[in-house]
């Protein structure tokens, strides 16, 4: 299934390193994908890389509007499917 996908990490200005703040990253990911996609989403936090991934299903109407070959199936880790957070 084609999905909208955003990867989010938080960096410390002081140490210039990624921070272990999955809740902050999830909140930002939800904000970034607001207004697109279906009613289902998948959130996954990668604790080794300190990067969160939010995927939201592309609707049929959105898929029809995308240029040919623009939407592809997404490969990668996903969290459990759930209703959209926002």
Buried (B, 14 or more C-beta within 10 A) or exposed (E): EBBBBBBBBBEEEEEEEBEEBBEBBBBBBBBBBEEEBBEBBBBBBBEEEBBBBBBBBBBEEBEEEEEEEEBEEBEEEBBEEEEBBE
